[in-house]
Amino acid sequence: MYDTARRVALVKQRVRENTRRRQRRGIYGLSAMCMLLFAVLMQAAGTVVAPGQPEAWGAFGAMLLREDAGGYVLVAVVSFAAAVVITALCFQLRKRENQKKDGTDKPTRHEKEEKSQ
């Protein structure tokens, strides 16, 4: 039979392992989502950009000076918007994790600063 200190140590170790496992799963999910988004954007670039456009080997900015560069601009804007959404979701996930860890009724540091102003 284990004593109380040993049982507490085992429980803390299991909590750390579960937390690491959950974090790894989240990282793998976000990585898979980024790779999927990358593949979708590559396909979108292929369909949006007009076929037959010449490639600019030395100066990629020269492609944007052409009149048919709308596809490249569209892909860039969609990529930026997707990055903003992913960043916002990561902030929400982190906030939720902190609330679960510290207690649901405890406000975050950012919320405390907003209330004091």
Sequence and secondary structure as in RCSB ss.txt:
>XXXX:A:sequence
MYDTARRVALVKQRVRENTRRRQRRGIYGLSAMCMLLFAVLMQAAGTVVAPGQPEAWGAFGAMLLREDAGGYVLV
AVVSFAAAVVITALCFQLRKRENQKKDGTDKPTRHEKEEKSQ
>XXXX:A:secstr
   HHHHHHHHHHHHHHHHHHHHHHHHHHHHHHHHHHHHHHHHHHHHHS TT    SS THHHHTSTTTHHHHHH
HHHHHHHHHHHHHHHHHHHHHHHHHHH TTS  HHHHHHHH 
